[in-house]
Amino acid sequence: MIKLTKKQLALLNFIEEFTKENSYSPSYREIMSGLGLSSVSAVAEHIDNLVDKGVIKKVPGAARSLEIANFRHEETV
């Protein structure tokens, strides 16, 4: 089972909801705004961590290419 931090879970939920509403994934700036993060680099770091855990997939060099993978997770503190 994959363990996620609260911020990672919030980011994952944001991506999922945004994608459902718009039929495309959010940009890093939209994620930053939606979650109240301080910078695009903070978003990139969280996304890279989620990619490393296999929770999301992205196509390198493509815009709005975030996809949520099928997985099971538990939230951690």
N, C-alpha and C positions, 0 to 999 in steps of 0.2 A: 504494500500500500504506500502511495506517495504522500509525503507530508508537505503541506503548504503553509506558509506564513499567512497571517491575516491580510497583509497587503497583496500577496500573490493571489489569494482567493478573491479579493476585491477586484483586482485587475482581470482575473479570469471571468468573473461574473459580468464585469463591464463589457468586455469583448463579446461575450455571448449575447447579452441583451442588445448591444449596439448592432451586432450582425443580424439578429432577428428583426430588428426594427428597420434596418436600412438595406438589407441584402448584400452588404459588403462590410468588411472589417474596418475598424476605426484607424485613423492615422495616429502616430505617436503623440502629436500635439492634441488631438481630440481626447486621447487617454489621459494625458497630462492635465488638461482642463477638467475633464469629467471626474477625476479622482483627487484633484487638488494637489498634485505633485509639484515639486519645485522646478523641475527641468526635464527636458526631453531625454537627457542622458540617464536620469533616474528611471524613466519608463523603459529605455533600452536595456538597462541592467536587469530590471525585473523580467522583461520579456526573454532576455538571454538565459536567465536562470530557469524560467518555465520551459524554454526549448530544451535546455540541458536535461531537465527532469522528464522530458517527453510528454509534457502536458499540452503544449501547443506546437504547431508546425508553422514555418514560414518559408517562403520562396526567396532566396537571396537576390537582392537587386530589384525585386518587384514591390510596388507600392500596394498597400492594403491587402497583404497576402497572409494574414494571420488566420489560422484554422485551429479549432480546439480538437484535440485528439480524444479518443475514447479512453478513459482511465478511471480509476477509483482513487479518492484522496481522503485524507483526514486533515482537519485544520489544526494547526499548532499555535502556540502563543508566540 
